[in-house]
Amino acid sequence: MSPTTIARRTALLAAILLSLCPPAGVLAAPSASLSAAFTPERLGQQSTLDFGFSFSAPAGQVPPPLTRIELRYPDNLGIALSGLGLADCTAQSLETSGPAGCPPNSVMGYGVAFTGIVLGSTTITESAPITILRSPDVEGHIAVLFCAEGTTPVDTRMVFPGLLLPSKAPFGGLVSVGVPLVPTLPGAPYISVIHLHATIGPERVTYYEHAGGRTLAYRPKGILLPGGCPRRGFPFAAEFSFSDGSRASAQTAATCPKAQRRGG
C-alpha cells in the first residue's frame, strides 16, 4: 500500500471519528436551573435553607465536570446568628475519617449529589450523600467543607472547601465553592454532577451540650429570616464553571411567607 493511500485512509478515519466525537469546544454549553426555599417560612424566625441545582445536557451525554459554584443568597439573613457550626472540622480529618471523625457540632447540613459518566453508549449514574461542616475561618470569612462519599463506579471521598464572601445588592453574600475533578476508571472521563440538593439548618442536625455532668442533645436554632420580605421573594443566583471552560447561570426566588392572621 502506497504512502499516499495510507495517508488518505488515515485522514478518512480521523474525519469519521471527529464526526462521531466532536471536540468539547463545539458541544453545547449546559443549561442550569436553581431552586431555593425556607422551612419553616416565618419572618423573623429561625429556618432551614433548602436549595438545589440541576444541569441539562443533550441525550446520551452528561454535563462537563463541574469545577466551581458561586451561590448568591439574600441580604439580611442571620447566618452568623444561626447557632450552626459551633465547632470546627478540618479537611484532614474529613479525608482521613469522613464526617464521623468531626465534632457533631460542626455539622451545618446534609444533601445528596447525583453524578454520572458516559462509557461508550452507556450512562452510569450514582447518588452520593453530602455532609456540610463548619471549618476554621479564612481571613475573617466563614468557611465550610463539603464532604461527598461515592461508592460506584469508584469508591471515593471528595472534600472541597467553600467560603462565604461579600456580594453586591440585592444579595447579602455568596458561597464560593471549588469542586475538584474526580477520576473514575482508567481512561474514563471525570465525574459530572447532574443534580445536587442540600439543606443548611437544623433539619436532621443534632448537637450536644455538656451541662451538670450530663450530655444533652438539641437542635441548633437555624438561619434567622429578616422581618420583611422583598416583593418578588428572597433572591438567589448561581454561576457555575466547568472543566471545558463553559459556564452556566441560574436565578430563583424563595417565596415570601404568607401573612400571619391575628387572633383566633
C-alpha positions in Angstrom: 0.0 0.0 0.0 1.5 3.4 -1.0 2.2 6.1 1.5 -0.4 8.3 -0.3 -3.1 5.6 0.1 -2.2 5.2 3.8 -2.4 9.0 4.4 -5.8 9.2 2.7 -7.3 6.3 4.8 -5.8 7.9 7.9 -7.4 11.2 7.1 -10.8 9.5 6.3 -10.7 7.6 9.6 -9.9 10.8 11.6 -12.8 12.6 9.9 -15.2 9.7 10.9 -14.0 9.8 14.5 -14.4 13.6 14.7 -17.9 13.3 13.3 -18.8 10.8 16.0 -17.0 12.5 18.9 -16.9 16.3 18.2 -14.4 18.3 20.2 -15.5 19.6 23.6 -15.5 23.1 22.4 -18.3 22.6 19.9 -20.6 20.8 22.4 -23.5 23.0 23.6 -22.9 24.6 27.0 -25.0 23.0 29.7 -28.1 24.9 31.0 -28.7 25.2 34.7 -31.7 25.5 37.0 -31.8 26.6 40.6 -34.3 26.1 43.5 -34.4 27.6 47.0 -36.9 27.6 49.9 -37.0 28.2 53.6 -38.6 25.7 56.0 -40.5 26.9 58.0 -41.4 30.1 56.3 -41.8 32.5 59.2 -40.4 36.1 59.0 -38.2 36.9 62.0 -37.8 33.3 62.9 -35.1 30.6 62.5 -35.4 28.4 59.5 -33.6 25.8 57.3 -32.5 26.7 53.8 -33.3 24.1 51.2 -31.6 24.6 47.9 -30.7 22.6 44.7 -29.4 22.9 41.2 -29.6 20.7 38.1 -27.8 20.7 34.7 -29.1 19.5 31.4 -27.2 18.0 28.5 -28.1 16.5 25.1 -29.5 13.0 25.1 -26.8 10.4 25.7 -24.4 12.9 27.3 -23.7 14.3 30.7 -22.6 17.9 31.6 -18.9 18.6 31.6 -17.3 18.1 35.1 -18.2 21.0 37.5 -15.2 23.0 38.8 -16.7 26.0 40.7 -20.0 27.1 42.2 -20.8 30.7 43.3 -24.2 30.8 45.0 -25.5 34.2 46.0 -28.0 34.5 48.8 -30.4 37.2 50.1 -29.5 40.2 52.2 -30.2 40.3 56.0 -30.0 36.5 56.5 -28.8 35.9 60.1 -26.3 33.2 59.2 -23.9 34.4 61.9 -26.7 34.1 64.5 -27.9 30.7 63.3 -26.2 28.7 66.1 -24.8 26.4 63.4 -21.2 25.4 63.3 -20.3 25.8 66.9 -17.2 23.5 66.4 -14.7 23.3 63.5 -13.7 20.3 61.3 -10.6 20.2 59.2 -10.1 18.9 55.7 -7.5 16.4 57.0 -10.0 14.9 59.5 -12.6 14.5 56.8 -10.2 12.9 54.3 -8.9 10.5 57.0 -12.1 9.5 58.8 -15.1 11.2 57.0 -17.8 13.1 58.9 -17.6 10.6 61.7 -14.2 12.0 62.5 -15.5 15.5 63.0 -17.3 17.0 66.1 -21.1 16.6 65.8 -21.5 20.3 66.5 -19.6 21.2 63.3 -22.3 19.8 61.0 -24.4 22.5 59.3 -26.5 20.4 56.9 -26.8 17.5 54.6 -27.5 16.7 51.0 -27.1 14.4 48.1 -25.4 14.7 44.7 -26.4 12.8 41.6 -23.4 12.2 39.3 -22.8 10.5 36.0 -20.2 9.4 33.4 -20.6 8.1 29.9 -18.8 4.9 29.0 -19.3 4.1 25.3 -23.0 4.3 24.8 -23.9 3.7 28.5 -24.5 6.4 31.1 -23.6 5.3 34.6 -25.2 7.4 37.4 -24.7 7.4 41.1 -26.0 9.2 44.2 -23.5 10.4 46.8 -24.5 11.7 50.2 -23.1 15.1 51.2 -22.3 16.5 54.7 -21.7 20.2 55.1 -19.5 21.2 58.0 -18.0 24.3 59.5 -14.3 24.7 59.2 -11.8 27.3 60.6 -12.4 30.9 59.4 -10.2 32.1 56.5 -9.1 35.7 56.8 -12.2 36.6 58.8 -14.7 34.8 56.5 -16.9 31.9 57.5 -15.5 28.7 55.9 -17.3 25.4 55.3 -16.4 22.0 53.9 -18.4 19.7 51.7 -17.8 16.0 52.0 -19.3 13.7 49.3 -18.9 9.9 49.6 -19.4 7.8 46.5 -19.2 4.0 46.0 -19.8 3.3 42.3 -18.2 3.3 39.8 -15.4 4.2 42.1 -15.2 4.2 45.9 -14.2 7.8 46.7 -14.5 10.5 49.3 -14.5 14.1 47.9 -13.7 17.0 50.2 -14.0 20.5 48.8 -14.0 23.9 50.5 -16.5 26.8 50.5 -16.1 30.3 51.6 -18.8 32.9 52.5 -17.8 36.2 50.8 -19.5 39.6 50.3 -21.7 40.3 47.3 -23.4 43.3 45.7 -27.0 44.2 46.3 -29.6 42.7 46.1 -27.6 39.9 47.6 -26.2 39.7 51.1 -23.3 37.4 50.2 -22.1 34.4 48.2 -20.8 31.0 48.9 -17.8 30.3 46.6 -17.1 26.6 46.3 -14.2 25.0 44.4 -15.1 21.5 43.1 -12.2 19.1 42.4 -12.0 16.9 39.4 -12.8 13.3 40.4 -11.3 10.4 38.3 -13.3 7.2 37.8 -11.9 4.3 35.9 -8.6 4.3 34.0 -9.1 6.1 30.7 -12.6 7.1 31.6 -13.8 10.8 32.0 -14.1 12.6 35.2 -17.3 12.5 37.2 -20.0 15.0 36.2 -22.6 16.5 38.6 -26.1 16.2 37.2 -28.1 17.4 40.2 -27.5 18.4 43.8 -29.9 19.0 46.6 -29.0 20.1 50.2 -30.2 21.8 53.3 -28.4 24.2 55.7 -30.1 24.4 59.1 -31.5 22.4 62.0 -33.3 19.8 59.8 -31.8 16.4 60.6 -29.0 18.1 62.6 -28.4 17.2 66.3 -26.0 19.0 68.6 -24.8 18.1 72.1 -24.2 20.2 75.1 -22.5 19.1 78.4 -24.2 20.5 81.5 -24.3 19.3 85.1 -22.4 16.2 84.3 -24.9 15.2 81.6 -24.8 15.3 77.8 -27.9 16.9 76.3 -29.0 16.6 72.7 -30.7 19.5 71.0 -31.3 21.1 67.6 -29.5 24.3 66.7 -31.7 27.4 66.0 -31.2 27.8 62.3 -30.9 30.7 59.8 -32.7 33.8 61.1 -35.1 35.2 58.4 -35.5 39.0 58.3 -38.6 40.7 59.5 -39.6 41.7 55.9 -39.6 40.0 52.5 -38.8 41.6 49.1 -41.8 42.0 46.8 -40.6 39.3 44.5 -39.3 36.9 47.2 -35.9 36.2 48.6 -33.5 36.3 45.6 -30.9 33.7 44.9 -28.5 33.4 41.9 -25.8 30.9 41.0 -22.9 30.8 38.5 -21.3 27.5 37.5 -17.9 26.8 35.8 -17.0 23.6 34.1 -13.8 21.9 33.1 -14.1 22.6 29.4 -14.3 26.4 30.1 -18.0 26.7 29.7 -20.2 28.5 32.2 -23.9 28.5 33.2 -26.0 30.6 35.4 -29.5 30.4 37.1 -31.7 32.6 39.3 -34.7 31.9 41.5 -36.5 33.4 44.4 -37.7 31.8 47.6 -41.4 32.7 48.1 -42.4 35.2 50.8 -44.2 33.7 53.8 -47.9 34.4 53.9 -49.0 37.0 56.4 -50.0 35.5 59.8 -53.5 36.1 60.8 -54.0 37.7 64.2 -56.4 36.5 66.8 -58.3 33.2 66.5 
